[in-house]
Amino acid sequence: MGVGNFVSAETGWGIFSKLYQQSLVLKPAITNLFNTVSTTVTVADVSPVIVELGFSALQSGQTVKSADQQLSVNYLPQSLLRPTNVEIKGVSIANLPWNLAIVSPIYQIDLADDSAFVTNVGAKLNITYQGLNTDHKQIFFYDSQQAVWQPLSSLDWPSEHRVEVLLTRPFIQLAVFAHTGVMTAGQASWYAYKNCDCAASPDFAKGSIIRVTNKANGRSVDVTINDWGPERSKHPERAIDLDKLAFAKIASLRDGVIDVQLQPLFVAPDSQGRVLGIKEQGLTATPIITAKSAIIMDESGQILYDKASETVAPLASLTKTIAIWTFLDIKPNLFAAVAYQYADEQLNYQYCKPSESAKVTLKDGDLVLVKDLIYSALVGSANNAVETLVRVSGLDRADFIVRMNDNVIKWGTTNTKFVEPTGLSTKNVSTAKDYAIILRQVFSNEIIAQASVSPKYEFTTINTQIKHSFRNTNNLVANQAEIVGSKTGYLYEAGYCLATKVKQPSGYVYIVTLGAPKRQSSFDEMNDLIDYAHSL
């Protein structure tokens, strides 16, 4: 499988080109139907094998196998400059990727004379894997200097239960891993769209090239992914949907739905440069997070993941959840009509330019419901809505802020402080650990929790009948039912901040990231941490 911008981790685009050209010729007939069966592998030691690669290997090539016969290395003619020995053995590495399933032993290949190996010729390596399942398989190597696993440009041959790669390193530690949930077998339907050899996939990014084989007749077509779908939650058996033209090359359109096998020939990176969810930094036993600090905390307060969680940093709009909780603690009438004042938003402009402040566009004297202001603050992160709520709370603004601070101290925080209620001030500070404690309290309020995960909200001013609508600033809430509370935040000084309450079979977890460098990376890393919490 070509792996987008990760190909350089092994040999560059040339290797993908060689493997792809070979795969265009080698189209094995599909004789086995896949069952969805999980594979459990015990990573045990494989006895060492030491083989002499003599002059005959230089001229004619030589194949060497591991003691368990699952790994073979075919040293090609011209792979070696002079005779040497190679040792193949099993090794144990505790730092396995958190989001992949290992399906082979970990092998170490070590040439006695590194300089004898011609890296631009390489050697053909195959690893067979046990069991039969529908998850896509890929070879990864262990970078001991960085203590991470990196993907190799390998080809998965599901019908033969093997993965192939062109080896270009004299020393390497590697294994086969399965991308859980990335299907290489299942059903395919068709749709009429662009009349091309193309397809829609929920697993592979646009630009990926996939060989699709009809299991009933062995006929194949190579398609380029140009759309997303089918929705896996609604169609769990569907691996891919083909354009009408591509489907007709392997089956009759009357068939409608067929059983297929997929072989990824090239997997393109997504818009964030991730390949099958893997960042350029590789994989370790825990997610690699670019946010400055992060935490996963369960309902009991136990910390399940920690990255600099006690580092004090600006909170940005995460401040709003505490402001709304403090307001609701006063027991207001949610359906009371209150008058908006232009002076409310002027308080925001102490910290930013008018064009820089998220707000709901109201005019002086507009009548709105208290509920509408709460949803404006939590769904649309409207700063002026918060100040209106503070003004109508019955408390002096300074007293309201004091109460915000008193509340979080009472909940057990030690490094949190607020100087205003919206998050526009960089002097509103906390830590990931403190904010996880805050989340446990504020999202216990059903009004805050429900508003925070509403994908969109709209309301009409009472006196002018002008309609206002906005979408949630968190892209994740539209598609993830397990997120039952969430809030975003951003300031230049704070970076992108995100907090969620996630429902799991074992209970709720609270996840906070502060200081992500990009908005999308904030969402991607939250997804990683949610998946990691599920895996524990």
Secondary structure, DSSP 8 states (H G I E B T S, - for coil): -EEGGGGGGTT-HHHHHHHHHHHHH-----------------------EEEEE-HHHHHH-EEEE-TTSSEEEEE-TTSBSS-EEEEEEEE--S---TTSEE-S-EEEEEES-GGGB-TTT-EEEEEE--S--SEEEEEEEEETTTTEEEE---EEEGGGTEEEEEE--SEEEEEEEEEEEEESEEEEEEE-SS-SSEEE-SSS-TT-EEEEEETTT--EEEEEEEE----TTT-TTEEEEEEHHHHHTTS-GGG-SEEEEEEEEEE---TTS-BTTB-TT-B-SS----SSEEEEEETTS-EEEEESTT--EE-GGGHHHHHHHHHHTT---TT-EEE--HHHHHHHTTTS-GGGS------TT-EEEHHHHHHHHHHS--HHHHHHHHHHTSS-HHHHHHHHHHHHHHHT-SS-B-SSSSS-STT-EE-HHHHHHHHHHHTTSHHHHHHHT-SEEEEE-TTT--EEEEE-S-GGGGT-TTEEEEEEEEETTTEEEEEEEEEETTEEEEEEEEEESSHHHHHHHHHHHHHHHHH-
